[in-house]
Amino acid sequence: LSIVGFLLVLLMFFLRNIESTEDAAETIRFILLVVPPFALGDGLFALVTTNALSSVEGSKSFFDLDVAGWNMIYMAILSIVFLFLTMIIDRPSHQKRREML
């Protein structure tokens, strides 16, 4: 799954750098943020490029929504969702049913 996340980050890099696909890349980005490896990789990529471009475009905070803010919001929400899914799947009554099958 982490290889898929890496490939998705590369795909988004290419889509963002082609003028005709910039708008589509932003739409696809919000859909792909559901994939945790992509959210992490895209956030790290945004941090690196923001740090490199800060001298040219002016200083931006790493927590701005267009830098890594959305990635952190998505990952925080998904961590809560995955925690509850794990608790539901691993509850004792559910394990007993699984053993009976």
Disulfide bonds with the S-S distance in Angstrom:
none
